[in-house]
């Protein structure tokens, strides 16, 4: 695709996300983000907008799969394990 298609890819991602096709939306957003980061820089407003949309889609995927909120498990570090032996 032409390097000027980042806006089109972003918009396609938005439509796909609204239609519930999360995985296709993520593919479109990923391509848009690659182009935007190369063209405008990773800190650009446009790159941030695409990243935010990707985050929303990932949250939707998580909710649909029944995973819910992220869970973190406390684990022992190697130093702790070694000290107890």
Secondary structure, DSSP 8 states (H G I E B T S, - for coil): --TT-HHHHHHHHHHHHHTT-HHHHHHHHHHHHHHHHHHH-TTSHHHHHHHHHHHHHHHHHHHHTT--S--------HHHHHHH-
